[in-house]
Amino acid sequence: MGSAKGVSSDGLQTRSYWRWSKDDFIPEQSFRSWGNYRSALSQTFPRFKDRLTSRSDDSKELGELRRRSENEMKRCLTWWDLTWFGFGAVIGTGIFVLTGQEAHLNAGPAIILSYVASGLSAMLSVFCYTEFAVEIPVAGGSFAYLRVELGDFAAFIAAGNLLLESIVGGAAVARAWTSYFATLMNRAPNSLRIHTNLGKNYNLLDPIAVLVLTVAAAIAMTSTRKTSVLNWIASAINTVVIFFVIIAGFIHADTTNLEPFFPHGAEGVFRAAAVVYFAYGGFDNVATMAEETRNPSRDIPLGLIGSMSIITVIYCLMALSLTMMQTYTKIDVNAAYSIAFQSVGMKWAKYLVALGALKGMTTVLLVGALGQARYITHIARAHMIPPLFALVHPRTGTPIYATLLITIGSACIAFFSSLDVLASLVSVSTLFIFMMMAVALLVRRYYVSGISTRSDLSKLAIFMAVIVGASIGTSAYWAVTAPHGWVGYAISVPLWILGTMGLAIFLPQRRAPKVWGVPMVPWLPSLSIATNIFLMGSLGYEAFVRFGICSAFMLVYYLFFGLHATYDMAQQRLQPEAPETENKDQAHELP
């Protein structure tokens, strides 16, 4: 692509985009020499305390951090683009795989209620994301929002887990793409993979998955606008397939298949809801495109809320059509819709279902390549990772380095691993992040530095502790006693109500949304906290083990690199205003 150069906001030519010097990876003072690094490590505790208690603000995220990319991303997206990005990011293999699996194993015909419950929970999170994206339209998504309200440590842990989930998820989708493509060719799912003598779960190499990831990344790096056009074309084709599935399913419906409607009771419905919730995953990628949206205050609410509302209805109709075609005990766990159509004499429909799933996976990879790279870009702007990955190409207006980082990570996993070793994509980390977003929204509404009093802060902390604690208590009691028992709920639910009511009555809202905001605050964000924690409790312990291990590794990285890089950037920003002899370890605000 040549030695592309850009022009800064003051009209001066910037450095070449393609560069690999040490200063592009670790420019901070703490990494200038081994002596500096040892000195930084010796100050880890006071620096960690500083980063833990300091917060960023809207103006820094929108101004100073964005300038570290040297070039602007192009504002080329409208509500129409965001709506189709919502479809492309969310509707993938999940609906085709998880519906049959959970209807057969847990919910039965009541799987439609599982989709309603998880859809309502997802919509609450969408509301929170939308308010932040309108107020802080930057590429960082939840990372930027949590930096502003909860500090950079909380933001790093949350965004790090989400990025790891995204990398593994991208690899899984790419490998599933290979399997569905083989099915479309009327071949065995593993027939297009290279069989080797490597260890189990690593012996089926998948070059096609790597190729698909590479193509999606190449399109995303070329132009956001062109990616949007390709996405809505592919999503439109996928939508046609989905409508065929719904209509054909209802044509061959038999209402007797809906009996019994609750074969495993409410416990089965909510256990399935925790799993199918992840069929709604991906909408947060749309929020990361706020920086490239022409009119964020109008386009983001229309795009995010509009697409998620329609998707929820589609999911419920697809679930209902499946359970009306076949009794839940006969639904195939691995190929639910294909086998269901075969049972009613439409064998050819399995190819259409495979095509729809293939199109869905393609758009998930396209939107993922865009959204995940923009997470990386803003994290690099904050110097949590090397700032090279924050650079935006002057000609394409896209973060090429960040896209390459995500793609290479996903490609390595997709090529070697069957992903059975990683259990499933169902992880507590996504629910944890959505829960933190609701917490951050309440903090944003009820606490503003310099305006709120110390008494206000104490009340907020107490009420938030009651809300979170009561939600955890409800989730834990359900996990232990469901579907029996009521004593625990008689304690935890009133506590949650009292905590939320305390916010509403005893604390004034210190900040009103400028354009669009979550309605019924604090009740809806508090309900989002409760539902996300409740769904966490419906997951297996393996998800929590994975979350703990990932968070531990991220903590080590933060303590040895991210902490010192962000601390140095805070000092560098304030250096012109401070005497040269000033103590380097004083607490400062986030960059």
C-alpha positions as CSV (number, residue, x, y, z in Angstrom):
1,M,0.0,0.0,0.0
2,G,3.0,2.2,-0.1
3,S,4.3,4.6,2.6
4,A,1.0,6.2,3.4
5,K,1.2,9.5,5.2
6,G,-1.6,11.5,6.8
7,V,-2.3,15.1,7.7
8,S,-2.9,16.1,11.3
9,S,-5.6,18.5,12.5
10,D,-3.1,21.4,12.5
11,G,-2.3,20.8,8.8
12,L,1.1,19.2,9.4
13,Q,2.1,15.9,7.7
14,T,2.2,13.0,10.0
15,R,4.7,10.1,10.0
16,S,4.4,7.2,7.6
17,Y,1.7,4.7,8.6
18,W,3.9,1.7,8.0
19,R,6.4,1.8,10.8
20,W,7.8,-0.6,13.4
21,S,10.1,1.3,15.7
22,K,10.4,0.6,19.5
23,D,8.7,3.9,20.2
24,D,5.6,2.7,18.3
25,F,5.3,-0.2,20.6
26,I,6.6,1.0,24.0
27,P,7.1,4.7,24.0
28,E,6.4,5.2,27.7
29,Q,9.1,6.4,30.2
30,S,8.8,3.2,32.3
31,F,10.1,1.1,29.4
32,R,13.0,3.3,28.2
33,S,15.5,1.1,30.0
34,W,15.7,-1.9,32.3
35,G,16.5,0.5,35.2
36,N,13.3,2.5,34.5
37,Y,11.2,-0.7,34.3
38,R,12.6,-2.0,37.6
39,S,11.8,1.4,39.2
40,A,8.3,1.3,37.8
41,L,7.7,-2.2,39.1
42,S,8.8,-1.1,42.6
43,Q,6.0,1.5,42.5
44,T,3.3,-0.9,41.3
45,F,1.1,-0.6,44.4
46,P,0.8,3.2,44.5
47,R,0.4,3.3,40.8
48,F,-2.3,0.7,40.9
49,K,-4.1,2.6,43.6
50,D,-4.0,5.7,41.4
51,R,-5.4,3.9,38.4
52,L,-8.1,2.2,40.4
53,T,-9.5,5.5,41.7
54,S,-9.0,7.8,38.7
55,R,-11.5,8.1,35.9
56,S,-11.5,9.5,32.4
57,D,-14.2,11.9,31.1
58,D,-16.2,12.4,27.9
59,S,-14.0,15.2,26.4
60,K,-10.8,13.1,26.8
61,E,-12.3,10.1,25.1
62,L,-13.7,12.2,22.3
63,G,-10.7,14.5,21.8
64,E,-7.3,13.6,23.2
65,L,-7.5,9.9,22.8
66,R,-9.0,10.0,19.3
67,R,-6.0,12.2,18.1
68,R,-3.6,9.4,19.0
69,S,-4.8,7.5,16.0
70,E,-3.3,10.4,13.9
71,N,-6.0,10.1,11.3
72,E,-9.8,10.2,11.5
73,M,-12.1,7.3,10.8
74,K,-14.5,8.3,8.0
75,R,-18.1,9.2,9.1
76,C,-19.9,7.2,6.4
77,L,-22.6,5.2,8.3
78,T,-26.3,5.9,8.7
79,W,-29.1,4.3,10.8
80,W,-29.8,2.0,7.8
81,D,-26.2,0.8,7.9
82,L,-26.3,0.3,11.6
83,T,-29.5,-1.6,11.4
84,W,-28.1,-4.1,9.0
85,F,-24.9,-4.3,11.0
86,G,-27.1,-5.3,13.9
87,F,-28.6,-8.1,11.8
88,G,-25.2,-9.1,10.5
89,A,-23.6,-9.1,13.9
90,V,-26.3,-11.0,15.7
91,I,-28.0,-13.5,13.3
92,G,-25.4,-16.2,12.7
93,T,-25.3,-19.9,13.5
94,G,-26.7,-19.4,17.0
95,I,-30.3,-19.4,16.1
96,F,-29.9,-22.5,13.8
97,V,-27.9,-24.5,16.4
98,L,-28.9,-23.4,19.9
99,T,-32.7,-23.5,19.3
100,G,-32.8,-27.2,18.6
101,Q,-30.3,-28.0,21.2
102,E,-32.0,-26.2,24.0
103,A,-35.6,-27.2,22.9
104,H,-34.5,-30.8,23.0
105,L,-32.5,-30.8,26.2
106,N,-34.0,-28.2,28.5
107,A,-37.0,-26.1,27.5
108,G,-39.1,-28.1,25.1
109,P,-41.8,-26.0,23.2
110,A,-41.3,-23.3,25.9
111,I,-38.0,-22.4,24.1
112,I,-40.0,-19.5,22.7
113,L,-40.2,-18.1,26.3
114,S,-36.5,-18.6,26.7
115,Y,-36.0,-16.4,23.7
116,V,-38.4,-13.8,25.1
117,A,-36.6,-13.8,28.5
118,S,-33.1,-13.5,27.0
119,G,-34.3,-11.0,24.4
120,L,-35.7,-8.7,27.1
121,S,-32.4,-9.0,29.0
122,A,-30.4,-8.2,25.9
123,M,-32.7,-5.2,25.1
124,L,-32.0,-3.8,28.6
125,S,-28.3,-4.0,27.8
126,V,-28.9,-2.4,24.3
127,F,-30.6,0.6,26.1
128,C,-27.5,1.1,28.2
129,Y,-25.1,0.8,25.3
130,T,-27.2,3.2,23.2
131,E,-27.1,6.0,25.8
132,F,-23.4,5.7,26.1
133,A,-22.8,5.5,22.4
134,V,-24.9,8.6,21.8
135,E,-23.1,10.6,24.5
136,I,-19.6,9.2,23.8
137,P,-19.5,8.3,20.1
138,V,-16.0,6.7,20.0
139,A,-14.7,3.4,18.7
140,G,-14.0,1.9,22.1
141,G,-17.5,0.8,23.0
142,S,-17.7,-0.6,26.5
143,F,-14.0,-0.1,27.1
144,A,-14.4,3.7,26.7
145,Y,-17.7,3.9,28.6
146,L,-16.3,1.9,31.6
147,R,-13.1,4.1,31.6
148,V,-15.2,7.1,32.0
149,E,-17.5,5.8,34.8
150,L,-15.5,3.0,36.6
151,G,-11.9,3.7,35.8
152,D,-9.3,2.1,33.5
153,F,-8.8,-1.0,35.5
154,A,-12.4,-2.1,35.5
155,A,-12.5,-1.2,31.8
156,F,-9.5,-3.3,31.0
157,I,-10.7,-6.4,32.8
158,A,-14.1,-6.1,31.1
159,A,-12.9,-5.3,27.6
160,G,-10.1,-7.9,27.8
161,N,-12.6,-10.7,28.6
162,L,-14.8,-9.5,25.7
163,L,-11.9,-9.4,23.3
164,L,-10.8,-12.9,24.2
165,E,-14.4,-14.1,23.8
166,S,-14.5,-12.4,20.4
167,I,-11.2,-13.9,19.2
168,V,-12.3,-17.4,20.2
169,G,-15.8,-16.7,18.8
170,G,-14.4,-15.6,15.5
171,A,-12.3,-18.8,15.3
172,A,-15.4,-20.9,16.1
173,V,-17.5,-19.2,13.5
174,A,-14.8,-19.6,10.9
175,R,-14.5,-23.4,11.6
176,A,-18.3,-23.7,11.6
177,W,-18.2,-21.9,8.2
178,T,-16.1,-24.8,6.8
179,S,-18.4,-27.4,8.2
180,Y,-21.5,-25.8,6.7
181,F,-19.8,-25.3,3.4
182,A,-19.0,-29.0,3.3
183,T,-22.6,-29.8,4.1
184,L,-23.8,-27.5,1.3
185,M,-21.5,-29.6,-1.0
186,N,-23.2,-32.7,0.3
187,R,-20.0,-33.9,2.1
188,A,-19.1,-34.8,5.6
189,P,-18.4,-31.8,7.9
190,N,-14.7,-32.6,8.4
191,S,-14.1,-33.6,4.8
192,L,-12.5,-30.3,3.8
193,R,-10.1,-30.3,6.8
194,I,-6.5,-31.7,6.8
195,H,-6.2,-34.8,8.9
196,T,-2.9,-35.1,10.8
197,N,-1.3,-37.2,13.6
198,L,-1.4,-34.3,16.1
199,G,-3.1,-34.7,19.4
200,K,-6.8,-35.0,19.8
201,N,-8.7,-31.8,19.2
202,Y,-5.7,-30.4,17.3
203,N,-5.5,-33.0,14.5
204,L,-7.9,-31.4,12.0
205,L,-6.2,-28.4,10.4
206,D,-8.6,-25.9,8.8
207,P,-7.0,-23.7,6.1
208,I,-10.4,-22.7,4.8
209,A,-11.3,-21.1,8.1
210,V,-8.1,-19.1,7.9
211,L,-8.9,-18.1,4.4
212,V,-12.4,-16.9,5.3
213,L,-11.1,-14.9,8.3
214,T,-8.5,-13.3,6.0
215,V,-11.0,-12.4,3.3
216,A,-13.4,-10.8,5.9
217,A,-10.5,-8.9,7.4
218,A,-9.3,-7.7,4.0
219,I,-12.7,-6.3,3.2
220,A,-13.0,-4.6,6.6
221,M,-9.5,-3.0,6.2
222,T,-10.3,-1.7,2.7
223,S,-13.4,0.4,3.5
224,T,-16.0,0.6,6.2
225,R,-18.6,1.8,3.7
226,K,-17.9,-1.1,1.2
227,T,-18.1,-3.6,4.1
228,S,-21.5,-2.1,5.1
229,V,-22.8,-2.6,1.5
230,L,-21.6,-6.2,1.4
231,N,-23.1,-6.8,4.9
232,W,-26.6,-5.6,4.1
233,I,-26.7,-7.6,0.8
234,A,-25.6,-10.8,2.6
235,S,-27.9,-10.0,5.5
236,A,-30.8,-9.4,3.1
237,I,-30.3,-12.9,1.5
238,N,-30.1,-14.4,5.0
239,T,-33.3,-12.7,6.0
240,V,-35.1,-14.2,3.0
241,V,-33.9,-17.7,4.1
242,I,-35.1,-17.0,7.6
243,F,-38.5,-16.0,6.4
244,F,-38.7,-19.1,4.3
245,V,-37.9,-21.2,7.4
246,I,-40.7,-19.4,9.4
247,I,-43.3,-19.6,6.8
248,A,-42.6,-23.2,5.7
249,G,-42.5,-24.2,9.4
250,F,-46.0,-22.8,10.0
251,I,-47.4,-24.3,6.9
252,H,-46.3,-27.8,8.2
253,A,-47.2,-27.0,11.8
254,D,-49.0,-29.4,14.1
255,T,-50.2,-27.8,17.4
256,T,-50.2,-31.1,19.2
257,N,-46.4,-31.0,19.1
258,L,-46.6,-28.1,21.6
259,E,-47.7,-30.5,24.3
260,P,-46.3,-30.7,27.0
261,F,-45.3,-27.1,26.8
262,F,-43.2,-27.0,30.0
263,P,-41.6,-30.5,30.0
264,H,-38.8,-29.4,32.4
265,G,-40.6,-26.5,34.1
266,A,-39.4,-23.0,34.7
267,E,-35.9,-24.3,35.5
268,G,-35.6,-25.6,32.0
269,V,-36.8,-22.4,30.5
270,F,-34.3,-20.2,32.3
271,R,-31.4,-22.7,31.8
272,A,-32.1,-22.5,28.1
273,A,-32.4,-18.7,28.3
274,A,-28.9,-18.5,29.6
275,V,-27.7,-20.4,26.6
276,V,-29.7,-18.9,23.8
277,Y,-28.9,-15.4,25.2
278,F,-25.7,-15.7,23.2
279,A,-27.7,-15.9,20.0
280,Y,-28.2,-12.2,20.7
281,G,-24.5,-11.5,21.1
282,G,-22.7,-9.2,18.8
283,F,-24.8,-6.0,19.1
284,D,-22.0,-4.4,21.1
285,N,-19.9,-4.4,17.9
286,V,-22.4,-2.0,16.5
287,A,-21.7,0.5,19.3
288,T,-18.0,0.5,18.4
289,M,-18.9,2.1,15.1
290,A,-20.3,5.3,16.6
291,E,-17.2,7.2,15.6
292,E,-18.0,6.4,12.0
293,T,-21.7,7.3,12.2
294,R,-22.8,10.6,10.6
295,N,-25.5,11.5,13.2
296,P,-24.9,9.4,16.3
297,S,-27.7,10.9,18.4
298,R,-30.3,9.8,15.8
299,D,-28.7,6.9,14.0
300,I,-27.5,4.8,16.9
301,P,-30.9,4.5,18.7
302,L,-32.6,3.7,15.5
303,G,-30.0,1.2,14.4
304,L,-29.4,-0.6,17.7
305,I,-32.8,-0.7,19.2
306,G,-34.6,-1.2,15.9
307,S,-32.5,-4.1,14.8
308,M,-32.6,-5.9,18.2
309,S,-36.4,-5.5,18.4
310,I,-36.9,-7.1,15.0
311,I,-34.4,-9.8,15.8
312,T,-36.2,-10.8,19.0
313,V,-39.4,-11.3,17.1
314,I,-37.7,-13.3,14.4
315,Y,-36.0,-15.6,16.9
316,C,-39.3,-16.2,18.7
317,L,-41.1,-17.1,15.4
318,M,-38.2,-19.4,14.3
319,A,-38.3,-21.2,17.7
320,L,-42.1,-21.6,17.5
321,S,-42.0,-22.9,13.9
322,L,-39.5,-25.5,14.8
323,T,-41.3,-26.9,17.8
324,M,-44.6,-27.0,15.9
325,M,-43.0,-29.0,13.1
326,Q,-41.6,-31.7,15.4
327,T,-42.2,-32.8,19.0
328,Y,-39.3,-31.6,21.1
329,T,-38.1,-35.2,21.9
330,K,-37.5,-35.8,18.2
331,I,-35.7,-32.5,17.4
332,D,-32.1,-33.2,16.3
333,V,-29.6,-31.5,18.5
334,N,-27.0,-30.9,15.7
335,A,-29.2,-30.2,12.7
336,A,-32.6,-29.2,14.1
337,Y,-34.1,-27.4,11.1
338,S,-32.7,-29.6,8.4
339,I,-34.0,-32.8,10.1
340,A,-37.4,-31.1,10.9
341,F,-37.9,-30.2,7.2
342,Q,-36.8,-33.7,6.2
343,S,-39.5,-35.1,8.6
344,V,-42.2,-33.2,6.8
345,G,-41.0,-34.2,3.3
346,M,-38.8,-31.2,2.4
347,K,-35.4,-32.9,2.2
348,W,-34.1,-30.2,-0.2
349,A,-34.7,-27.5,2.4
350,K,-31.6,-28.6,4.4
351,Y,-29.5,-27.0,1.6
352,L,-31.4,-23.8,2.0
353,V,-30.9,-23.9,5.8
354,A,-27.1,-24.5,5.3
355,L,-27.0,-21.6,2.9
356,G,-28.7,-19.3,5.4
357,A,-26.4,-20.4,8.2
358,L,-23.4,-19.8,5.8
359,K,-24.6,-16.3,5.0
360,G,-25.2,-15.6,8.6
361,M,-21.7,-16.7,9.6
362,T,-20.2,-14.6,6.8
363,T,-21.9,-11.4,8.1
364,V,-20.9,-12.2,11.7
365,L,-17.3,-12.4,10.6
366,L,-17.5,-9.2,8.6
367,V,-19.1,-7.2,11.4
368,G,-16.8,-8.9,13.9
369,A,-13.7,-7.8,11.9
370,L,-15.0,-4.2,12.1
371,G,-16.2,-4.1,15.7
372,Q,-13.4,-6.0,17.4
373,A,-10.7,-4.0,15.6
374,R,-12.3,-0.8,16.9
375,Y,-12.2,-2.1,20.5
376,I,-8.5,-2.8,19.9
377,T,-8.0,0.7,18.5
378,H,-9.3,2.5,21.5
379,I,-7.6,0.2,24.0
380,A,-4.3,1.1,22.2
381,R,-5.2,4.8,22.3
382,A,-5.2,4.5,26.0
383,H,-1.8,2.7,25.8
384,M,-3.2,-0.5,27.5
385,I,-1.6,-2.2,24.5
386,P,1.1,-0.8,22.2
387,P,-0.1,2.4,20.6
388,L,0.9,1.2,17.1
389,F,-2.5,-0.6,17.1
390,A,-4.3,2.7,17.5
391,L,-3.2,4.0,14.1
392,V,-5.9,4.7,11.5
393,H,-4.8,4.5,7.9
394,P,-5.0,7.9,6.2
395,R,-6.5,6.6,2.9
396,T,-8.8,3.8,4.0
397,G,-9.9,5.5,7.3
398,T,-9.7,2.0,9.0
399,P,-7.4,0.6,11.8
400,I,-5.4,-1.9,9.7
401,Y,-2.9,-2.8,12.5
402,A,-5.8,-3.5,15.0
403,T,-7.6,-5.6,12.4
404,L,-4.5,-7.7,11.7
405,L,-4.0,-8.3,15.4
406,I,-7.5,-9.7,15.9
407,T,-7.4,-11.7,12.6
408,I,-4.1,-13.3,13.3
409,G,-5.2,-14.4,16.8
410,S,-8.5,-15.9,15.5
411,A,-6.7,-17.5,12.5
412,C,-4.1,-19.3,14.7
413,I,-6.9,-20.8,16.9
414,A,-9.1,-21.7,14.0
415,F,-6.4,-23.4,12.1
416,F,-5.2,-25.7,14.9
417,S,-8.0,-26.2,17.4
418,S,-11.4,-27.9,17.1
419,L,-12.4,-25.7,20.0
420,D,-13.8,-28.7,21.9
421,V,-10.9,-28.0,24.3
422,L,-12.4,-24.5,24.9
423,A,-15.8,-26.0,25.8
424,S,-18.4,-23.7,24.2
425,L,-18.7,-20.0,23.5
426,V,-21.2,-19.7,26.3
427,S,-19.2,-17.7,28.9
428,V,-20.0,-15.7,31.9
429,S,-17.7,-12.9,30.6
430,T,-20.2,-11.4,28.2
431,L,-23.0,-11.3,30.9
432,F,-20.5,-9.8,33.3
433,I,-19.6,-7.0,30.9
434,F,-23.3,-6.2,30.2
435,M,-23.9,-6.2,34.0
436,M,-21.0,-3.7,34.4
437,M,-22.4,-1.5,31.7
438,A,-25.7,-1.2,33.7
439,V,-23.7,-0.4,36.8
440,A,-21.7,2.3,34.9
441,L,-24.9,3.9,33.6
442,L,-26.3,4.2,37.1
443,V,-23.0,5.7,38.2
444,R,-23.1,8.1,35.3
445,R,-26.6,9.3,36.2
446,Y,-26.1,9.6,39.9
447,Y,-22.5,10.7,40.4
448,V,-20.6,13.6,38.8
449,S,-17.2,14.6,40.1
450,G,-17.2,18.1,41.6
451,I,-21.0,18.2,41.9
452,S,-22.0,15.1,43.9
453,T,-21.1,15.3,47.6
454,R,-19.3,12.7,49.6
455,S,-22.6,11.8,51.2
456,D,-24.1,11.2,47.7
457,L,-21.1,8.9,46.9
458,S,-21.6,6.9,50.1
459,K,-25.4,6.5,49.4
460,L,-24.7,5.4,45.9
461,A,-22.2,2.8,47.0
462,I,-24.6,1.4,49.6
463,F,-27.5,1.2,47.2
464,M,-25.4,-0.3,44.4
465,A,-24.1,-2.9,46.9
466,V,-27.6,-3.8,47.9
467,I,-28.8,-4.1,44.3
468,V,-25.8,-6.3,43.2
469,G,-25.8,-8.3,46.4
470,A,-29.6,-9.0,46.2
471,S,-29.2,-10.0,42.5
472,I,-26.4,-12.4,43.4
473,G,-28.5,-13.9,46.2
474,T,-31.5,-14.4,43.9
475,S,-29.3,-16.1,41.3
476,A,-27.5,-18.3,43.8
477,Y,-30.7,-19.4,45.5
478,W,-32.2,-20.3,42.1
479,A,-29.1,-22.3,41.2
480,V,-29.2,-24.3,44.4
481,T,-33.0,-24.8,45.0
482,A,-34.7,-24.4,41.6
483,P,-37.5,-25.0,41.0
484,H,-38.4,-25.5,44.7
485,G,-38.2,-23.1,47.6
486,W,-39.3,-19.5,48.1
487,V,-37.7,-18.3,51.4
488,G,-34.6,-16.9,49.7
489,Y,-36.6,-15.0,47.1
490,A,-38.7,-13.5,49.9
491,I,-35.5,-11.9,51.2
492,S,-33.5,-11.1,48.1
493,V,-36.2,-9.7,45.8
494,P,-37.5,-7.1,48.4
495,L,-33.9,-6.1,49.0
496,W,-33.4,-5.5,45.3
497,I,-36.6,-3.4,45.3
498,L,-35.4,-1.4,48.3
499,G,-32.0,-0.8,46.9
500,T,-33.4,0.4,43.6
501,M,-36.1,2.5,45.4
502,G,-33.4,4.0,47.6
503,L,-31.6,5.3,44.4
504,A,-34.8,6.7,43.1
505,I,-35.9,8.5,46.3
506,F,-32.8,9.5,48.3
507,L,-30.4,10.4,45.4
508,P,-31.0,13.1,42.8
509,Q,-29.9,12.4,39.3
510,R,-26.8,14.6,38.7
511,R,-26.6,14.1,35.0
512,A,-29.5,14.1,32.4
513,P,-28.9,12.6,28.9
514,K,-28.3,15.3,26.3
515,V,-30.3,13.7,23.5
516,W,-31.4,10.1,24.2
517,G,-31.4,8.2,27.4
518,V,-32.5,5.0,29.1
519,P,-36.1,5.4,30.3
520,M,-37.3,4.6,33.8
521,V,-33.9,5.1,35.6
522,P,-33.0,3.5,38.0
523,W,-35.4,0.7,37.5
524,L,-34.4,-0.5,34.0
525,P,-30.6,-0.5,34.6
526,S,-31.2,-2.1,37.9
527,L,-33.3,-4.8,36.2
528,S,-30.5,-5.3,33.7
529,I,-28.1,-5.9,36.5
530,A,-30.5,-8.4,38.1
531,T,-31.2,-10.3,34.9
532,N,-27.6,-10.6,33.7
533,I,-26.5,-11.9,37.1
534,F,-29.5,-14.3,37.2
535,L,-28.5,-15.7,33.8
536,M,-24.9,-16.0,35.0
537,G,-26.2,-18.3,37.8
538,S,-27.9,-20.5,35.2
539,L,-24.5,-21.3,33.6
540,G,-22.2,-24.2,34.6
541,Y,-19.2,-23.7,36.9
542,E,-16.9,-24.2,33.9
543,A,-17.8,-20.8,32.6
544,F,-16.8,-19.2,35.9
545,V,-13.5,-21.2,35.9
546,R,-12.7,-19.9,32.5
547,F,-13.7,-16.3,33.4
548,G,-11.4,-16.5,36.5
549,I,-8.4,-17.9,34.6
550,C,-8.7,-15.3,31.8
551,S,-9.1,-12.5,34.3
552,A,-6.0,-13.7,36.2
553,F,-3.9,-13.7,33.1
554,M,-5.2,-10.2,32.2
555,L,-4.4,-9.0,35.7
556,V,-0.8,-10.2,35.3
557,Y,-0.5,-8.4,32.0
558,Y,-2.0,-5.3,33.5
559,L,0.3,-5.2,36.5
560,F,3.4,-5.7,34.4
561,F,2.6,-3.5,31.4
562,G,-0.8,-1.8,31.1
563,L,-0.7,-0.2,34.5
564,H,2.7,1.5,34.0
565,A,1.9,2.6,30.4
566,T,-1.3,4.3,31.3
567,Y,0.3,5.9,34.4
568,D,3.1,7.3,32.3
569,M,0.6,8.7,29.8
570,A,-1.3,10.5,32.6
571,Q,1.9,12.1,33.9
572,Q,3.0,13.0,30.4
573,R,-0.3,14.8,29.8
574,L,0.2,16.9,33.0
575,Q,4.0,17.4,32.7
576,P,3.9,20.9,31.2
577,E,1.8,22.2,34.1
578,A,4.0,20.5,36.8
579,P,7.5,21.4,38.2
580,E,10.2,19.2,37.0
581,T,11.0,18.1,40.6
582,E,7.4,17.1,41.3
583,N,7.0,13.6,42.7
584,K,6.4,11.2,39.8
585,D,4.1,9.0,41.9
586,Q,1.4,11.5,42.7
587,A,-2.2,10.5,41.7
588,H,-3.4,11.9,38.4
589,E,-6.5,11.6,36.3
590,L,-6.7,9.1,33.4
591,P,-5.3,10.3,30.0
